[in-house]
Amino acid sequence: MSFKITDKVQWVGKIDWELRRFHGDEYSTNKGSSYNSYLIRDEKTVLIDTIWAPYDKEFVDNLKKEIDLDEIDYIIAQHAEVDHSGALPLLLKEIPDTPVYCTKNGKRILQGHYHEDWNFVEVKTGDTLDIGESTLTFVEARMLHWPDSMMTYMSGENILFSNDAFGQHYASEFFYNDKVDQCELWEEAIKYYANILTPFSKLVTMKINEILGFELPLSMIATSHGIIWRDNPAQIVEKYLEWADDYQENQISIIYDSMWHGTRRMAEGIMEGIRKTDPDVTVKLFNAAITDKNDIITEIFRSKGILLGSSTVNKSIQHAVGGLMEMVKGLGFQKKKAAAFGSYGWSGESIGILEGKLKEANFEVVQEGIKSLWNPDDEAMEECKDFGKRFAESFK
């Protein structure tokens, strides 16, 4: 499958309708995804990126239907991660001497993945490649989200091939931002940012400001995953600047795991206390054992504060909450308040462990945690409501 983007640029990637887990099991892709590869035909012919290795034969076979492979003058490898570079080994068996343009780190990582000494050409920010009527300009984007990442700007067509930045794991046959369901699009875009790019927010701001400094006309942003931004492409850039600035909405998320519903009942009591105190705040409850972890992380990203709950199990916490917090710790959320709660039977260590994990993940623990013996009675439920009330008041 392929489709024409402009007279000179063609999409030659793969839509993966069945993909449900990505990065091993670290990222849920409930809407599928795509691996976007682009073929540029000017006086010179350029291929930007390939696709994931399980589809390498399909990719190369389809590419042969579009062009004689020997006509490809250059390959640009914007990112060495295997969902971008996976078809390179098979493709370069067909055209082994074709120059592969990448960053210095890109060469190192590609060699680490594939142990091949291809015809690498190292580039850095500001380097250009004249391909005829158009010029390609390379922009390094280190740690967005790997050390080797880079973007490529095509003059004339005014397209920014943005690599992972501005993308989404979102499968659609419509390809463009103005053609797809807007609710789905923006939900997948913020999920992508929250779960993948949050740790690099300061770099996101710096890189966007650097690119804006070039004052380049922009007709499209062609991402490596998901749709292409052609209708007001600057809107996703503006969103990234907003999301990178310690983003939060007027929302509190309550996240818990519960053995026999005691901790769940505490969560509901805490929610009631928050709502009575601040009816304007959005409060959401999530059972970490049954709710998609990446969706919870997206809601934490949106939240100004979280309440974290777990029953005590073997002097520790339940694994769904513990595993979630290991994921959250690496994301480096900023300026978010938190507190802990949980039920217990005879030892009650969960509160201290939860507070420790919240602090490790850079949350501001604003009040002492609350615990309830066994299933909370009426008095304990009132204490939970008061706990929620005090948490809501901490934002005033």
N, C-alpha and C positions, 0 to 999 in steps of 0.2 A: 504494500500500500504506500502511496505517496500522494502529495498534493502540492500545487503551485501556490507559493506565498506572494512572490512578485515575478516579474519577467526573468529575473536572474536567480531567484532563491526558491528552492524546493525542499519541502519536508520529506525525509526518507527514514523516519524513525519507526517505532513500534508502540502501539497501544496495548497495554497489558490489562485486559478487563478482569482477569482472574486474580491478580495480585492482592493479597490480604495482609501480609506481613513483610516488613522491609528492615534492612540492617539487622539481619538475623531475625530476632523476635522483638526488636526494640521499638518498632514503629508500625502502627496499624494503618493499613491502606484500604479502608472500607469502601472507597470509591474507585479502587484500582489505581493505575498510574500510566504514565507514558515515558518512553525513553526517546528524547527528541534529538534527531540527527539532521543536519542541514547540508544540502548540496548547493554550492554557488557556482554558477557558470558565467564567467566574464571572458576576457581574453585568456585567462587562466581558470582552471577548474579546481575548486576547493571543497573538501569535505570537513565539516565541523562536527567532531565527536562521532562515536558509534553507539552501540546499545549493549545491553546486558548479555553475557556469554550464553545463557540458555537459548537465545534466539540468534546466535551468530550466523549460522548457516542460512536461516531465513533472511537475515539482513543482507548478507553478501549476495545471495541469489536474487533478491529484489533489486539490489543496487545494480546488478548486471543487466536487469531489464530496463533500467533508466539510462545507463551509460556504459561504454566500454571502460572497464576499470583502468586500463592503461592511459586513459585520458585524464585521470585525476592527477593534477600537478602537485597538490599539497594536501596534507591532512593536519588539521588543528586539533590537538588533544587538550581541551580546556581543563580537564579534571581526570585524574588517574583512577578514581574510584571505579569499581568494576561494572557498575550499572552504566557508566559512560564509555568505558574503554574495553569492555568485555569482548567485542567483536574485532578488535584490532589485530590480535594474533592471526586469526583466519584471513582477514582482509590482507594483511601484509605478507602472507604466504603467496597471495596472488600478485601483489605489486610490491616486492620486498625493498626496492630502493627508493620508494616515495618518501620525501622529507616529512618528518613528523614534528610540527611546531608545538612547543610546550615550554613551561617555565623550567628553571633549573631543578626545582623540587619535583616538577612533573616528570622529568627524565628519571630522577632518582627513584621515584615511587613506581613508575611504569616498569623500570628494570627490576624493582623488587617484586612486583607482581608476576611478571612474565619471563624474566631472566633472558631477555633478548636485547641485542645491541643494534637496534634499528637506526635509521638515518635521522637521528635527532637534531633539531635546530632549536637551541635555547633562545627564548625571548624574555623581555622584561617590559615594564610599563613604558609606553611611548614608542616602542618599536613598531614599525609598519611593514606591510607586505603589499606591494603594488600588484594588482591582478588585472589591470586594464583600465576600464573607465572608473572602477572603484578602488579604494584603498582600504585595507584592513589594519586597524590599530589595536594593539594588544594592551590590556590593562590588568596587571596582577591584582588578585583579590585574596591575598593570603589569609587563611583561616576563615574564609567564607565559603565553605566551612572546613576545608582542608588546607595544608600548607602550600599545595601546588595550584590552588584554584586561580583561574583567570577568566576574564571576559574578552570579547572581541567586538569591536565596533566597525561596521561597514558603511563607509561614506557613499553618498549617492542614493543608496536605498535607505540610509539613516536607520539601520537596524542595530540594536545592541543585543548580541548573543550573550546572555547574562549568566550562563552556567546555572548553578543551583539557586542563586539569588532570584527572588521574585517568583519562584515556582510553587507548585502544589503537587501533591500526589492525587491526581484527579484524571480519570479516564473519560474522554468525551470524543465523539465523532465530529463535533462542531469546531474544535481547534482554537477559536478566538474568544476573548473575554466578553465581547458583546453578544455572543451567540448562546452562551450557556446560562444555566440557572444561577442567578447572582447570589442567592443565599448559600448554595452549595460551594460556589467558587470562593467566596470570602471566608466561609467556615474552614475550607481546606487551606486557604492561604494563611490564616492566622494560626491554625494548627501546625503548619509547616514551620512558620517562624518560631512559635513557642517551643517546639520540641527539638528543633535543629539549630536555629540561629541565635537563640537567646544568649548563650554564653559569649557570643562575639558582638554584642550590641554596640559597644564602643567602636569596634572596627567597622561595623555596618555604617554608623554615622560618618566616620572619617572617610570611608571609601565612597559613599554617596556624595559627600561634599567635594571630594576630589574629582569625581566624574562630572559633577555639575560645573566645576571650575573650568572644564574644557569647553563649556557652552556649545555642546554638540546638538544639532537638530535631531529629534527623536520621533520616528514614525512608528516603530514597533520595538517591543522587548520580546525577544525569542528565547524562552526559557529552556532548560534541559528536562524539566518535568512539567506535565500539565499543559495548560493553554498558553497561547501567545497573546500578549497584551498589544492590541492595535487601536482600540478605542480609548483615547486619553491615557496612553501608557504611563504618564507621569503619576497617575493616581496610586499605583502600587508603590512607587518610589516614595510618595508622600506618606503612605501608610507605614512603610518600613521606618521612616524617620520617627513617626509617632510611636511605633512599637518598640523602637530601640531606646526610647527615652523613659526608662523605668515605667513601662506602661501599666496602668491599672484603671479599672472601671469601678463604679460604686457597687461592688459585689463582695460578698463574703461566701466562701465555700467551706462546707463542713464535710470532712472526709474521714471515714471510719471503717473498721472491720469489727465484727461482733460474733461471738460464739453462740450465745443463746438469747440474743436480742436485747440484753441489758444495755450495751453500749449504743445500740441503735436507738433505744428509747431515750437515752441521755442526749443523743444528737438531736432528736426531735424536740426535746424540752429546751435545749440551747437555742434551736432555731426559733421557737416560739418567743423566747426572751428577746432575741435580736429584733424580731419583727414588731413586737410591741414597743420597743424602744425607738426604732427607726423604720417606720413603714415605707420609706423611700428606697431603702437598700435592697438589692437583689440578693436573696439567700438561696443557695443550692446545696443539696445533700447528695453525697456519693458514697456508696458502699464500694470500697476499693477491691473487694474480692470478686465483684461481678461487673463492675464498670470498666470500660476500656481505659487503660492507664494513660494513653496519650491524650484521650479526651479529658481526663481529669487534669493532666498537666496543662492543657489549654485553658481550662477553667481557673486553675491556680494563676496562670499568666494574667488572666483578666482580673483577678481578685485583688483587693487591697489588703485582705487578711484571710487567713484560714484557721480553722479549728480542726485539730487532728486527734482522732480517737482510736483506741484499741483496747480490747480485753487483755488482761494479763494471762499469758500462757507460759508455763514452765519458767517463771521469773523473767519473762521477756514479752515481746509484742508479737502480734500475728503477722505472718509473712507477707500478706498482701500490702499492708501499710509499710512494713519494713522495706520491701522491694521497691515500692513507689518512691519512698524517700531517698533511696540510693539513686534513682533516676533524677529526682528533683535536685539533689545535692550538686550534681554536675552541671546544672543549668544556670546556677548563679543568679537566681531571682533577687531583685533589689527592692528595698523600701516596702516590705510587706510585713504586717503584724501577724502574730500567731499565738495560740494557746493550746493546751492538751487536755484530754479527758479520757475516761475509760472506766469500765466496771471490772471487778475482780472478785475472787473467791476467798483467798487466804493470805496472799503475799502483797499484791498490788504494785509491782515494780514498773508497770507500763508507763505511768505518767512521767517519771524521771527519764526513762529511755526515750520517750517521744519528745520531751523537751530538749534532750541532748541532740536528737536528730534534727529538730527544727533549728537549733542554733548552728549546727554544722552546715545546714543549708542556707544560712545567712538570714533567717527570719528573726524578727524582733519579738521575743516572747514577752508579752505585756502583762500577764497575770499568772499567778500560781495555778497550776492545773487542778482539776477536780476529779475525784474518783468516787465510785459508788459500790458498796458491798452487795454482791449478788445482783438481783434485779431491782432497780431503783423503786422505792416506795413513793408515796405522795410527797413526803417531806423532801426526799432526795430529788424528786422532779422539780419541786419549787426551787431547790438550790441550783439545779441546772438552768432554769429560767433566769435566775438572778445572775448566773455565770454568763449567759448570753447577753443579758442587759449590760453588764459591766464591760464586756468585750465591745459591744456596739458603742458604748460611751467613750471608749478609748480613742475613737476617731474624731471626737468633737473637740 
